[in-house]
Amino acid sequence: MTAAQDLVRALARATAAAQAAGLPDADRWTLQTGSKTYGRAFRLYARDPQTGGLSSVAGLSDGFLGVTAREAASSLDMLATGLRLAVA
């Protein structure tokens, strides 16, 4: 499995955990990947279905997940674990 595939699966796990925890807008979470030129960074945002604009996810100050796909996937997995523990 590639790092990109890990990242997609980690986002799905985190989204499912957030929905189970009752977080608003969890179904609209999306990843943003920076460019190699201006600095690779992976961030989590909520996308507005009407405008396509991005907003911060509640509880994540700037949505930063990491500078590599593996680091971002790990951050999403930790978020999912924390959410599952919070509702248990």
PDB file of N, CA, C and O in Angstrom:
ATOM      1  N   MET A   1       0.838  -1.177   0.000  1.00  0.00           N
ATOM      2  CA  MET A   1       0.000   0.000   0.000  1.00  0.00           C
ATOM      3  C   MET A   1       0.888   1.248   0.000  1.00  0.00           C
ATOM      4  O   MET A   1       1.888   1.311   0.715  1.00  0.00           O
ATOM      5  N   THR A   2       0.512   2.221  -0.800  1.00  0.00           N
ATOM      6  CA  THR A   2       1.306   3.439  -0.883  1.00  0.00           C
ATOM      7  C   THR A   2       0.894   4.422   0.215  1.00  0.00           C
ATOM      8  O   THR A   2      -0.140   4.256   0.861  1.00  0.00           O
ATOM      9  N   ALA A   3       1.709   5.427   0.406  1.00  0.00           N
ATOM     10  CA  ALA A   3       1.407   6.450   1.411  1.00  0.00           C
ATOM     11  C   ALA A   3       0.124   7.187   1.053  1.00  0.00           C
ATOM     12  O   ALA A   3      -0.656   7.541   1.937  1.00  0.00           O
ATOM     13  N   ALA A   4      -0.101   7.421  -0.239  1.00  0.00           N
ATOM     14  CA  ALA A   4      -1.320   8.109  -0.675  1.00  0.00           C
ATOM     15  C   ALA A   4      -2.556   7.272  -0.350  1.00  0.00           C
ATOM     16  O   ALA A   4      -3.573   7.814   0.083  1.00  0.00           O
ATOM     17  N   GLN A   5      -2.478   5.962  -0.554  1.00  0.00           N
ATOM     18  CA  GLN A   5      -3.600   5.083  -0.223  1.00  0.00           C
ATOM     19  C   GLN A   5      -3.831   5.051   1.280  1.00  0.00           C
ATOM     20  O   GLN A   5      -4.975   5.056   1.735  1.00  0.00           O
ATOM     21  N   ASP A   6      -2.755   5.017   2.049  1.00  0.00           N
ATOM     22  CA  ASP A   6      -2.868   5.074   3.516  1.00  0.00           C
ATOM     23  C   ASP A   6      -3.588   6.349   3.941  1.00  0.00           C
ATOM     24  O   ASP A   6      -4.427   6.330   4.842  1.00  0.00           O
ATOM     25  N   LEU A   7      -3.254   7.444   3.289  1.00  0.00           N
ATOM     26  CA  LEU A   7      -3.836   8.739   3.628  1.00  0.00           C
ATOM     27  C   LEU A   7      -5.340   8.754   3.345  1.00  0.00           C
ATOM     28  O   LEU A   7      -6.118   9.251   4.160  1.00  0.00           O
ATOM     29  N   VAL A   8      -5.747   8.222   2.215  1.00  0.00           N
ATOM     30  CA  VAL A   8      -7.169   8.172   1.864  1.00  0.00           C
ATOM     31  C   VAL A   8      -7.932   7.310   2.871  1.00  0.00           C
ATOM     32  O   VAL A   8      -9.022   7.680   3.308  1.00  0.00           O
ATOM     33  N   ARG A   9      -7.373   6.191   3.228  1.00  0.00           N
ATOM     34  CA  ARG A   9      -8.028   5.309   4.205  1.00  0.00           C
ATOM     35  C   ARG A   9      -8.067   5.950   5.592  1.00  0.00           C
ATOM     36  O   ARG A   9      -9.056   5.808   6.310  1.00  0.00           O
ATOM     37  N   ALA A  10      -7.017   6.643   5.968  1.00  0.00           N
ATOM     38  CA  ALA A  10      -6.979   7.321   7.266  1.00  0.00           C
ATOM     39  C   ALA A  10      -8.032   8.432   7.323  1.00  0.00           C
ATOM     40  O   ALA A  10      -8.671   8.629   8.356  1.00  0.00           O
ATOM     41  N   LEU A  11      -8.212   9.157   6.216  1.00  0.00           N
ATOM     42  CA  LEU A  11      -9.242  10.196   6.163  1.00  0.00           C
ATOM     43  C   LEU A  11     -10.622   9.565   6.327  1.00  0.00           C
ATOM     44  O   LEU A  11     -11.466  10.109   7.039  1.00  0.00           O
ATOM     45  N   ALA A  12     -10.861   8.439   5.688  1.00  0.00           N
ATOM     46  CA  ALA A  12     -12.148   7.754   5.813  1.00  0.00           C
ATOM     47  C   ALA A  12     -12.390   7.314   7.255  1.00  0.00           C
ATOM     48  O   ALA A  12     -13.504   7.446   7.762  1.00  0.00           O
ATOM     49  N   ARG A  13     -11.370   6.799   7.914  1.00  0.00           N
ATOM     50  CA  ARG A  13     -11.504   6.375   9.322  1.00  0.00           C
ATOM     51  C   ARG A  13     -11.788   7.573  10.227  1.00  0.00           C
ATOM     52  O   ARG A  13     -12.646   7.503  11.107  1.00  0.00           O
ATOM     53  N   ALA A  14     -11.072   8.660  10.008  1.00  0.00           N
ATOM     54  CA  ALA A  14     -11.255   9.854  10.837  1.00  0.00           C
ATOM     55  C   ALA A  14     -12.639  10.455  10.608  1.00  0.00           C
ATOM     56  O   ALA A  14     -13.292  10.888  11.558  1.00  0.00           O
ATOM     57  N   THR A  15     -13.082  10.483   9.371  1.00  0.00           N
ATOM     58  CA  THR A  15     -14.408  11.022   9.061  1.00  0.00           C
ATOM     59  C   THR A  15     -15.497  10.174   9.720  1.00  0.00           C
ATOM     60  O   THR A  15     -16.440  10.713  10.301  1.00  0.00           O
ATOM     61  N   ALA A  16     -15.368   8.857   9.630  1.00  0.00           N
ATOM     62  CA  ALA A  16     -16.352   7.969  10.251  1.00  0.00           C
ATOM     63  C   ALA A  16     -16.381   8.158  11.768  1.00  0.00           C
ATOM     64  O   ALA A  16     -17.456   8.188  12.369  1.00  0.00           O
ATOM     65  N   ALA A  17     -15.221   8.283  12.382  1.00  0.00           N
ATOM     66  CA  ALA A  17     -15.152   8.481  13.834  1.00  0.00           C
ATOM     67  C   ALA A  17     -15.764   9.830  14.220  1.00  0.00           C
ATOM     68  O   ALA A  17     -16.451   9.936  15.236  1.00  0.00           O
ATOM     69  N   ALA A  18     -15.513  10.850  13.414  1.00  0.00           N
ATOM     70  CA  ALA A  18     -16.063  12.180  13.694  1.00  0.00           C
ATOM     71  C   ALA A  18     -17.581  12.177  13.568  1.00  0.00           C
ATOM     72  O   ALA A  18     -18.274  12.791  14.379  1.00  0.00           O
ATOM     73  N   GLN A  19     -18.099  11.487  12.554  1.00  0.00           N
ATOM     74  CA  GLN A  19     -19.551  11.399  12.402  1.00  0.00           C
ATOM     75  C   GLN A  19     -20.168  10.643  13.564  1.00  0.00           C
ATOM     76  O   GLN A  19     -21.220  11.035  14.068  1.00  0.00           O
ATOM     77  N   ALA A  20     -19.525   9.557  13.998  1.00  0.00           N
ATOM     78  CA  ALA A  20     -20.025   8.783  15.140  1.00  0.00           C
ATOM     79  C   ALA A  20     -20.011   9.616  16.418  1.00  0.00           C
ATOM     80  O   ALA A  20     -20.856   9.433  17.294  1.00  0.00           O
ATOM     81  N   ALA A  21     -19.044  10.534  16.520  1.00  0.00           N
ATOM     82  CA  ALA A  21     -18.943  11.404  17.692  1.00  0.00           C
ATOM     83  C   ALA A  21     -19.885  12.601  17.599  1.00  0.00           C
ATOM     84  O   ALA A  21     -20.021  13.360  18.558  1.00  0.00           O
ATOM     85  N   GLY A  22     -20.538  12.772  16.446  1.00  0.00           N
ATOM     86  CA  GLY A  22     -21.493  13.861  16.285  1.00  0.00           C
ATOM     87  C   GLY A  22     -20.876  15.203  15.925  1.00  0.00           C
ATOM     88  O   GLY A  22     -21.515  16.239  16.107  1.00  0.00           O
ATOM     89  N   LEU A  23     -19.654  15.208  15.421  1.00  0.00           N
ATOM     90  CA  LEU A  23     -19.042  16.467  15.020  1.00  0.00           C
ATOM     91  C   LEU A  23     -19.744  17.036  13.790  1.00  0.00           C
ATOM     92  O   LEU A  23     -20.049  16.305  12.848  1.00  0.00           O
ATOM     93  N   PRO A  24     -19.998  18.347  13.805  1.00  0.00           N
ATOM     94  CA  PRO A  24     -20.655  18.950  12.647  1.00  0.00           C
ATOM     95  C   PRO A  24     -19.713  18.986  11.439  1.00  0.00           C
ATOM     96  O   PRO A  24     -18.499  19.123  11.588  1.00  0.00           O
ATOM     97  N   ASP A  25     -20.278  18.864  10.277  1.00  0.00           N
ATOM     98  CA  ASP A  25     -19.558  19.007   9.003  1.00  0.00           C
ATOM     99  C   ASP A  25     -18.516  17.930   8.734  1.00  0.00           C
ATOM    100  O   ASP A  25     -17.695  18.099   7.833  1.00  0.00           O
ATOM    101  N   ALA A  26     -18.519  16.833   9.480  1.00  0.00           N
ATOM    102  CA  ALA A  26     -17.516  15.787   9.270  1.00  0.00           C
ATOM    103  C   ALA A  26     -17.638  15.166   7.888  1.00  0.00           C
ATOM    104  O   ALA A  26     -16.652  14.681   7.334  1.00  0.00           O
ATOM    105  N   ASP A  27     -18.839  15.179   7.331  1.00  0.00           N
ATOM    106  CA  ASP A  27     -19.031  14.598   6.006  1.00  0.00           C
ATOM    107  C   ASP A  27     -18.448  15.483   4.899  1.00  0.00           C
ATOM    108  O   ASP A  27     -18.389  15.074   3.739  1.00  0.00           O
ATOM    109  N   ARG A  28     -18.022  16.685   5.258  1.00  0.00           N
ATOM    110  CA  ARG A  28     -17.451  17.609   4.263  1.00  0.00           C
ATOM    111  C   ARG A  28     -15.943  17.789   4.412  1.00  0.00           C
ATOM    112  O   ARG A  28     -15.359  18.666   3.776  1.00  0.00           O
ATOM    113  N   TRP A  29     -15.315  16.971   5.238  1.00  0.00           N
ATOM    114  CA  TRP A  29     -13.870  17.087   5.424  1.00  0.00           C
ATOM    115  C   TRP A  29     -13.133  16.769   4.136  1.00  0.00           C
ATOM    116  O   TRP A  29     -13.511  15.866   3.388  1.00  0.00           O
ATOM    117  N   THR A  30     -12.087  17.520   3.896  1.00  0.00           N
ATOM    118  CA  THR A  30     -11.268  17.307   2.709  1.00  0.00           C
ATOM    119  C   THR A  30      -9.807  17.610   3.049  1.00  0.00           C
ATOM    120  O   THR A  30      -9.514  18.384   3.960  1.00  0.00           O
ATOM    121  N   LEU A  31      -8.924  16.998   2.317  1.00  0.00           N
ATOM    122  CA  LEU A  31      -7.492  17.229   2.508  1.00  0.00           C
ATOM    123  C   LEU A  31      -6.977  18.239   1.506  1.00  0.00           C
ATOM    124  O   LEU A  31      -7.401  18.259   0.350  1.00  0.00           O
ATOM    125  N   GLN A  32      -6.073  19.066   1.951  1.00  0.00           N
ATOM    126  CA  GLN A  32      -5.365  19.976   1.054  1.00  0.00           C
ATOM    127  C   GLN A  32      -3.883  19.647   1.147  1.00  0.00           C
ATOM    128  O   GLN A  32      -3.323  19.494   2.232  1.00  0.00           O
ATOM    129  N   THR A  33      -3.273  19.545  -0.014  1.00  0.00           N
ATOM    130  CA  THR A  33      -1.847  19.240  -0.085  1.00  0.00           C
ATOM    131  C   THR A  33      -1.126  20.440  -0.663  1.00  0.00           C
ATOM    132  O   THR A  33      -1.477  20.916  -1.742  1.00  0.00           O
ATOM    133  N   GLY A  34      -0.129  20.930   0.041  1.00  0.00           N
ATOM    134  CA  GLY A  34       0.667  22.043  -0.469  1.00  0.00           C
ATOM    135  C   GLY A  34       1.533  21.594  -1.633  1.00  0.00           C
ATOM    136  O   GLY A  34       1.586  20.411  -1.967  1.00  0.00           O
ATOM    137  N   SER A  35       2.195  22.533  -2.231  1.00  0.00           N
ATOM    138  CA  SER A  35       3.044  22.219  -3.386  1.00  0.00           C
ATOM    139  C   SER A  35       4.479  21.963  -2.947  1.00  0.00           C
ATOM    140  O   SER A  35       4.916  22.423  -1.892  1.00  0.00           O
ATOM    141  N   LYS A  36       5.194  21.227  -3.770  1.00  0.00           N
ATOM    142  CA  LYS A  36       6.608  20.994  -3.479  1.00  0.00           C
ATOM    143  C   LYS A  36       7.388  22.303  -3.546  1.00  0.00           C
ATOM    144  O   LYS A  36       8.371  22.486  -2.827  1.00  0.00           O
ATOM    145  N   THR A  37       6.944  23.212  -4.414  1.00  0.00           N
ATOM    146  CA  THR A  37       7.629  24.492  -4.585  1.00  0.00           C
ATOM    147  C   THR A  37       7.501  25.379  -3.354  1.00  0.00           C
ATOM    148  O   THR A  37       8.485  25.962  -2.899  1.00  0.00           O
ATOM    149  N   TYR A  38       6.292  25.481  -2.817  1.00  0.00           N
ATOM    150  CA  TYR A  38       6.046  26.407  -1.716  1.00  0.00           C
ATOM    151  C   TYR A  38       5.954  25.729  -0.355  1.00  0.00           C
ATOM    152  O   TYR A  38       5.585  26.360   0.635  1.00  0.00           O
ATOM    153  N   GLY A  39       6.281  24.473  -0.311  1.00  0.00           N
ATOM    154  CA  GLY A  39       6.273  23.764   0.970  1.00  0.00           C
ATOM    155  C   GLY A  39       5.145  22.761   1.059  1.00  0.00           C
ATOM    156  O   GLY A  39       3.972  23.128   1.117  1.00  0.00           O
ATOM    157  N   ARG A  40       5.504  21.513   1.069  1.00  0.00           N
ATOM    158  CA  ARG A  40       4.520  20.436   1.153  1.00  0.00           C
ATOM    159  C   ARG A  40       3.979  20.389   2.566  1.00  0.00           C
ATOM    160  O   ARG A  40       4.732  20.251   3.530  1.00  0.00           O
ATOM    161  N   ALA A  41       2.686  20.504   2.677  1.00  0.00           N
ATOM    162  CA  ALA A  41       2.019  20.364   3.964  1.00  0.00           C
ATOM    163  C   ALA A  41       0.638  19.790   3.714  1.00  0.00           C
ATOM    164  O   ALA A  41      -0.023  20.142   2.737  1.00  0.00           O
ATOM    165  N   PHE A  42       0.213  18.922   4.581  1.00  0.00           N
ATOM    166  CA  PHE A  42      -1.112  18.325   4.477  1.00  0.00           C
ATOM    167  C   PHE A  42      -1.980  18.952   5.557  1.00  0.00           C
ATOM    168  O   PHE A  42      -1.595  19.002   6.725  1.00  0.00           O
ATOM    169  N   ARG A  43      -3.163  19.435   5.154  1.00  0.00           N
ATOM    170  CA  ARG A  43      -4.076  20.092   6.087  1.00  0.00           C
ATOM    171  C   ARG A  43      -5.481  19.539   5.899  1.00  0.00           C
ATOM    172  O   ARG A  43      -5.847  19.089   4.813  1.00  0.00           O
ATOM    173  N   LEU A  44      -6.259  19.579   6.972  1.00  0.00           N
ATOM    174  CA  LEU A  44      -7.635  19.108   6.961  1.00  0.00           C
ATOM    175  C   LEU A  44      -8.566  20.313   7.040  1.00  0.00           C
ATOM    176  O   LEU A  44      -8.425  21.160   7.922  1.00  0.00           O
ATOM    177  N   TYR A  45      -9.517  20.382   6.112  1.00  0.00           N
ATOM    178  CA  TYR A  45     -10.503  21.465   6.071  1.00  0.00           C
ATOM    179  C   TYR A  45     -11.894  20.888   5.861  1.00  0.00           C
ATOM    180  O   TYR A  45     -12.046  19.721   5.497  1.00  0.00           O
ATOM    181  N   ALA A  46     -12.900  21.709   6.093  1.00  0.00           N
ATOM    182  CA  ALA A  46     -14.284  21.383   5.744  1.00  0.00           C
ATOM    183  C   ALA A  46     -14.628  22.219   4.523  1.00  0.00           C
ATOM    184  O   ALA A  46     -14.433  23.435   4.522  1.00  0.00           O
ATOM    185  N   ARG A  47     -15.146  21.565   3.472  1.00  0.00           N
ATOM    186  CA  ARG A  47     -15.480  22.260   2.231  1.00  0.00           C
ATOM    187  C   ARG A  47     -16.960  22.640   2.242  1.00  0.00           C
ATOM    188  O   ARG A  47     -17.823  21.808   2.522  1.00  0.00           O
ATOM    189  N   ASP A  48     -17.243  23.912   1.932  1.00  0.00           N
ATOM    190  CA  ASP A  48     -18.609  24.402   1.826  1.00  0.00           C
ATOM    191  C   ASP A  48     -19.200  23.891   0.516  1.00  0.00           C
ATOM    192  O   ASP A  48     -18.648  24.167  -0.549  1.00  0.00           O
ATOM    193  N   PRO A  49     -20.313  23.149   0.567  1.00  0.00           N
ATOM    194  CA  PRO A  49     -20.863  22.578  -0.660  1.00  0.00           C
ATOM    195  C   PRO A  49     -21.422  23.624  -1.622  1.00  0.00           C
ATOM    196  O   PRO A  49     -21.533  23.362  -2.820  1.00  0.00           O
ATOM    197  N   GLN A  50     -21.770  24.787  -1.119  1.00  0.00           N
ATOM    198  CA  GLN A  50     -22.354  25.830  -1.961  1.00  0.00           C
ATOM    199  C   GLN A  50     -21.283  26.644  -2.694  1.00  0.00           C
ATOM    200  O   GLN A  50     -21.398  26.912  -3.890  1.00  0.00           O
ATOM    201  N   THR A  51     -20.243  27.030  -1.951  1.00  0.00           N
ATOM    202  CA  THR A  51     -19.233  27.917  -2.536  1.00  0.00           C
ATOM    203  C   THR A  51     -17.940  27.203  -2.897  1.00  0.00           C
ATOM    204  O   THR A  51     -17.147  27.709  -3.690  1.00  0.00           O
ATOM    205  N   GLY A  52     -17.729  26.028  -2.314  1.00  0.00           N
ATOM    206  CA  GLY A  52     -16.468  25.323  -2.522  1.00  0.00           C
ATOM    207  C   GLY A  52     -15.350  25.848  -1.647  1.00  0.00           C
ATOM    208  O   GLY A  52     -14.220  25.364  -1.709  1.00  0.00           O
ATOM    209  N   GLY A  53     -15.673  26.854  -0.819  1.00  0.00           N
ATOM    210  CA  GLY A  53     -14.672  27.434   0.065  1.00  0.00           C
ATOM    211  C   GLY A  53     -14.282  26.474   1.177  1.00  0.00           C
ATOM    212  O   GLY A  53     -15.012  25.537   1.499  1.00  0.00           O
ATOM    213  N   LEU A  54     -13.128  26.725   1.750  1.00  0.00           N
ATOM    214  CA  LEU A  54     -12.609  25.878   2.828  1.00  0.00           C
ATOM    215  C   LEU A  54     -12.685  26.613   4.153  1.00  0.00           C
ATOM    216  O   LEU A  54     -12.427  27.815   4.229  1.00  0.00           O
ATOM    217  N   SER A  55     -13.043  25.871   5.199  1.00  0.00           N
ATOM    218  CA  SER A  55     -13.052  26.451   6.543  1.00  0.00           C
ATOM    219  C   SER A  55     -12.350  25.485   7.485  1.00  0.00           C
ATOM    220  O   SER A  55     -12.195  24.301   7.186  1.00  0.00           O
ATOM    221  N   SER A  56     -11.933  26.006   8.613  1.00  0.00           N
ATOM    222  CA  SER A  56     -11.232  25.190   9.604  1.00  0.00           C
ATOM    223  C   SER A  56     -12.165  24.143  10.181  1.00  0.00           C
ATOM    224  O   SER A  56     -13.370  24.362  10.306  1.00  0.00           O
ATOM    225  N   VAL A  57     -11.595  23.013  10.526  1.00  0.00           N
ATOM    226  CA  VAL A  57     -12.340  21.951  11.198  1.00  0.00           C
ATOM    227  C   VAL A  57     -12.342  22.276  12.688  1.00  0.00           C
ATOM    228  O   VAL A  57     -11.308  22.610  13.267  1.00  0.00           O
ATOM    229  N   ALA A  58     -13.515  22.173  13.293  1.00  0.00           N
ATOM    230  CA  ALA A  58     -13.641  22.487  14.722  1.00  0.00           C
ATOM    231  C   ALA A  58     -12.647  21.671  15.536  1.00  0.00           C
ATOM    232  O   ALA A  58     -12.571  20.452  15.390  1.00  0.00           O
ATOM    233  N   GLY A  59     -11.898  22.334  16.382  1.00  0.00           N
ATOM    234  CA  GLY A  59     -10.949  21.654  17.258  1.00  0.00           C
ATOM    235  C   GLY A  59      -9.538  21.572  16.706  1.00  0.00           C
ATOM    236  O   GLY A  59      -8.605  21.266  17.448  1.00  0.00           O
ATOM    237  N   LEU A  60      -9.363  21.838  15.428  1.00  0.00           N
ATOM    238  CA  LEU A  60      -8.025  21.851  14.829  1.00  0.00           C
ATOM    239  C   LEU A  60      -7.714  23.288  14.441  1.00  0.00           C
ATOM    240  O   LEU A  60      -8.324  23.824  13.515  1.00  0.00           O
ATOM    241  N   SER A  61      -6.786  23.907  15.127  1.00  0.00           N
ATOM    242  CA  SER A  61      -6.544  25.330  14.936  1.00  0.00           C
ATOM    243  C   SER A  61      -6.252  25.700  13.490  1.00  0.00           C
ATOM    244  O   SER A  61      -6.883  26.608  12.949  1.00  0.00           O
ATOM    245  N   ASP A  62      -5.314  25.019  12.860  1.00  0.00           N
ATOM    246  CA  ASP A  62      -5.002  25.354  11.468  1.00  0.00           C
ATOM    247  C   ASP A  62      -5.130  24.150  10.548  1.00  0.00           C
ATOM    248  O   ASP A  62      -4.832  24.250   9.358  1.00  0.00           O
ATOM    249  N   GLY A  63      -5.560  23.036  11.071  1.00  0.00           N
ATOM    250  CA  GLY A  63      -5.776  21.847  10.274  1.00  0.00           C
ATOM    251  C   GLY A  63      -4.519  21.114   9.851  1.00  0.00           C
ATOM    252  O   GLY A  63      -4.591  20.163   9.072  1.00  0.00           O
ATOM    253  N   PHE A  64      -3.366  21.541  10.352  1.00  0.00           N
ATOM    254  CA  PHE A  64      -2.097  20.939   9.934  1.00  0.00           C
ATOM    255  C   PHE A  64      -2.010  19.489  10.385  1.00  0.00           C
ATOM    256  O   PHE A  64      -2.226  19.174  11.555  1.00  0.00           O
ATOM    257  N   LEU A  65      -1.685  18.596   9.425  1.00  0.00           N
ATOM    258  CA  LEU A  65      -1.570  17.170   9.713  1.00  0.00           C
ATOM    259  C   LEU A  65      -0.145  16.652   9.606  1.00  0.00           C
ATOM    260  O   LEU A  65       0.197  15.653  10.238  1.00  0.00           O
ATOM    261  N   GLY A  66       0.683  17.311   8.822  1.00  0.00           N
ATOM    262  CA  GLY A  66       2.056  16.856   8.655  1.00  0.00           C
ATOM    263  C   GLY A  66       2.641  17.318   7.337  1.00  0.00           C
ATOM    264  O   GLY A  66       1.961  17.930   6.514  1.00  0.00           O
ATOM    265  N   VAL A  67       3.930  17.010   7.150  1.00  0.00           N
ATOM    266  CA  VAL A  67       4.617  17.419   5.920  1.00  0.00           C
ATOM    267  C   VAL A  67       4.817  16.259   4.949  1.00  0.00           C
ATOM    268  O   VAL A  67       5.270  16.467   3.823  1.00  0.00           O
ATOM    269  N   THR A  68       4.486  15.053   5.370  1.00  0.00           N
ATOM    270  CA  THR A  68       4.531  13.897   4.470  1.00  0.00           C
ATOM    271  C   THR A  68       3.177  13.199   4.535  1.00  0.00           C
ATOM    272  O   THR A  68       2.419  13.378   5.488  1.00  0.00           O
ATOM    273  N   ALA A  69       2.882  12.401   3.510  1.00  0.00           N
ATOM    274  CA  ALA A  69       1.615  11.674   3.485  1.00  0.00           C
ATOM    275  C   ALA A  69       1.530  10.704   4.658  1.00  0.00           C
ATOM    276  O   ALA A  69       0.467  10.554   5.260  1.00  0.00           O
ATOM    277  N   ARG A  70       2.620  10.056   4.983  1.00  0.00           N
ATOM    278  CA  ARG A  70       2.611   9.106   6.109  1.00  0.00           C
ATOM    279  C   ARG A  70       2.375   9.823   7.438  1.00  0.00           C
ATOM    280  O   ARG A  70       1.642   9.329   8.295  1.00  0.00           O
ATOM    281  N   GLU A  71       2.996  10.979   7.603  1.00  0.00           N
ATOM    282  CA  GLU A  71       2.805  11.758   8.829  1.00  0.00           C
ATOM    283  C   GLU A  71       1.345  12.223   8.933  1.00  0.00           C
ATOM    284  O   GLU A  71       0.753  12.180  10.012  1.00  0.00           O
ATOM    285  N   ALA A  72       0.773  12.664   7.817  1.00  0.00           N
ATOM    286  CA  ALA A  72      -0.620  13.111   7.802  1.00  0.00           C
ATOM    287  C   ALA A  72      -1.562  11.949   8.114  1.00  0.00           C
ATOM    288  O   ALA A  72      -2.522  12.114   8.867  1.00  0.00           O
ATOM    289  N   ALA A  73      -1.291  10.771   7.536  1.00  0.00           N
ATOM    290  CA  ALA A  73      -2.115   9.595   7.807  1.00  0.00           C
ATOM    291  C   ALA A  73      -2.040   9.225   9.289  1.00  0.00           C
ATOM    292  O   ALA A  73      -3.051   8.862   9.890  1.00  0.00           O
ATOM    293  N   SER A  74      -0.874   9.315   9.863  1.00  0.00           N
ATOM    294  CA  SER A  74      -0.703   9.024  11.283  1.00  0.00           C
ATOM    295  C   SER A  74      -1.495  10.024  12.133  1.00  0.00           C
ATOM    296  O   SER A  74      -2.133   9.634  13.111  1.00  0.00           O
ATOM    297  N   SER A  75      -1.456  11.303  11.768  1.00  0.00           N
ATOM    298  CA  SER A  75      -2.217  12.322  12.496  1.00  0.00           C
ATOM    299  C   SER A  75      -3.711  12.056  12.417  1.00  0.00           C
ATOM    300  O   SER A  75      -4.424  12.204  13.409  1.00  0.00           O
ATOM    301  N   LEU A  76      -4.190  11.662  11.236  1.00  0.00           N
ATOM    302  CA  LEU A  76      -5.607  11.346  11.078  1.00  0.00           C
ATOM    303  C   LEU A  76      -5.995  10.123  11.902  1.00  0.00           C
ATOM    304  O   LEU A  76      -7.076  10.083  12.489  1.00  0.00           O
ATOM    305  N   ASP A  77      -5.119   9.132  11.945  1.00  0.00           N
ATOM    306  CA  ASP A  77      -5.391   7.948  12.758  1.00  0.00           C
ATOM    307  C   ASP A  77      -5.443   8.294  14.248  1.00  0.00           C
ATOM    308  O   ASP A  77      -6.280   7.763  14.979  1.00  0.00           O
ATOM    309  N   MET A  78      -4.560   9.174  14.696  1.00  0.00           N
ATOM    310  CA  MET A  78      -4.593   9.604  16.097  1.00  0.00           C
ATOM    311  C   MET A  78      -5.877  10.374  16.387  1.00  0.00           C
ATOM    312  O   MET A  78      -6.467  10.218  17.456  1.00  0.00           O
ATOM    313  N   LEU A  79      -6.314  11.207  15.438  1.00  0.00           N
ATOM    314  CA  LEU A  79      -7.565  11.944  15.592  1.00  0.00           C
ATOM    315  C   LEU A  79      -8.732  10.971  15.695  1.00  0.00           C
ATOM    316  O   LEU A  79      -9.591  11.123  16.564  1.00  0.00           O
ATOM    317  N   ALA A  80      -8.768   9.971  14.813  1.00  0.00           N
ATOM    318  CA  ALA A  80      -9.841   8.974  14.838  1.00  0.00           C
ATOM    319  C   ALA A  80      -9.851   8.211  16.157  1.00  0.00           C
ATOM    320  O   ALA A  80     -10.916   7.974  16.727  1.00  0.00           O
ATOM    321  N   THR A  81      -8.685   7.828  16.641  1.00  0.00           N
ATOM    322  CA  THR A  81      -8.592   7.109  17.909  1.00  0.00           C
ATOM    323  C   THR A  81      -9.103   7.971  19.065  1.00  0.00           C
ATOM    324  O   THR A  81      -9.856   7.497  19.916  1.00  0.00           O
ATOM    325  N   GLY A  82      -8.695   9.215  19.086  1.00  0.00           N
ATOM    326  CA  GLY A  82      -9.153  10.135  20.130  1.00  0.00           C
ATOM    327  C   GLY A  82     -10.662  10.322  20.100  1.00  0.00           C
ATOM    328  O   GLY A  82     -11.303  10.366  21.150  1.00  0.00           O
ATOM    329  N   LEU A  83     -11.230  10.432  18.916  1.00  0.00           N
ATOM    330  CA  LEU A  83     -12.675  10.595  18.797  1.00  0.00           C
ATOM    331  C   LEU A  83     -13.411   9.339  19.266  1.00  0.00           C
ATOM    332  O   LEU A  83     -14.434   9.428  19.944  1.00  0.00           O
ATOM    333  N   ARG A  84     -12.886   8.183  18.905  1.00  0.00           N
ATOM    334  CA  ARG A  84     -13.524   6.934  19.341  1.00  0.00           C
ATOM    335  C   ARG A  84     -13.461   6.806  20.857  1.00  0.00           C
ATOM    336  O   ARG A  84     -14.426   6.355  21.474  1.00  0.00           O
ATOM    337  N   LEU A  85     -12.348   7.193  21.467  1.00  0.00           N
ATOM    338  CA  LEU A  85     -12.222   7.126  22.926  1.00  0.00           C
ATOM    339  C   LEU A  85     -13.151   8.122  23.609  1.00  0.00           C
ATOM    340  O   LEU A  85     -13.666   7.862  24.696  1.00  0.00           O
ATOM    341  N   ALA A  86     -13.355   9.249  22.967  1.00  0.00           N
ATOM    342  CA  ALA A  86     -14.206  10.293  23.565  1.00  0.00           C
ATOM    343  C   ALA A  86     -15.666   9.873  23.644  1.00  0.00           C
ATOM    344  O   ALA A  86     -16.388  10.294  24.547  1.00  0.00           O
ATOM    345  N   VAL A  87     -16.100   9.052  22.710  1.00  0.00           N
ATOM    346  CA  VAL A  87     -17.513   8.643  22.730  1.00  0.00           C
ATOM    347  C   VAL A  87     -17.718   7.291  23.409  1.00  0.00           C
ATOM    348  O   VAL A  87     -18.850   6.849  23.604  1.00  0.00           O
ATOM    349  N   ALA A  88     -16.623   6.646  23.764  1.00  0.00           N
ATOM    350  CA  ALA A  88     -16.752   5.319  24.390  1.00  0.00           C
ATOM    351  C   ALA A  88     -17.186   5.424  25.832  1.00  0.00           C
ATOM    352  O   ALA A  88     -17.342   4.405  26.506  1.00  0.00           O
TER     353      ALA A  88
END
